[in-house]
Structure formats: C-alpha cells, structure tokens
C-alpha cells in the first residue's frame, strides 16, 4: 500500500491545501471501503473521512467543508483533498482500505502532515 502527500514533505501553511493519495497494488480484490485516519501524538487515531463503493462519503465534524475524499480512476485508489488547513490538522495521516466482505484490511504507511507558519 503506497501513500503519498500531494506536496513534498506534507508541509503547508495555515489556510493552504494538500492532497494525499493512496494506491493499493498487488490484489485482485476491490476495496469497497476506503478511508483516511489521522493520529497526533498522545491521541487516539480518528477517522477523518471515508468513502464506500457507492460513493457515499463521511467526514469527521472537524473537517467538514474543508476536506474531500474521492476515489481515483484506478482500482483501489483514494485521495484526500485538504483545503483551508489549520494547525490542529497536524497529524500523521493513514490510508485504510477494506474489503468488508472478505474482512481484508490494509493500512498505508503514515504520512506526516504539518500545518504551520
């Protein structure tokens, strides 16, 4: 599972934007649930956004209106567009893909996103 930040280093200024991407390769199965989590030191990992096969999206209250999750054209590809970033968005972001029917779960490597001036 490969995850990358939209900009090198994942460092942005407050109010800036960043796009994260995640691609799962090496499987014939399609993941019907994709999501992005984030975790700050000493805090619980929280679900930021998710999207299911039908296209329905869910967002944490803290990111509603600012973040957008979407699927890519390629299979098992997901993006997280983050706009109007705030310092409190600083965290390690993780991509998760799941085939709920087969109980297959895949976690991407964490991507450090730092929002600071």
Secondary structure as UniProt FT lines:
FT   STRAND          2..5
FT   HELIX           8..10
FT   STRAND          11..12
FT   TURN            14..15
FT   STRAND          18..23
FT   STRAND          33..39
FT   TURN            41..42
FT   STRAND          46..52
FT   TURN            53..54
FT   STRAND          57..59
FT   HELIX           61..63
FT   TURN            64..66
FT   STRAND          67..71
FT   TURN            75..76
FT   STRAND          77..82
FT   HELIX           87..89
FT   STRAND          91..99
FT   TURN            100..103
FT   STRAND          104..107
FT   STRAND          111..115
//
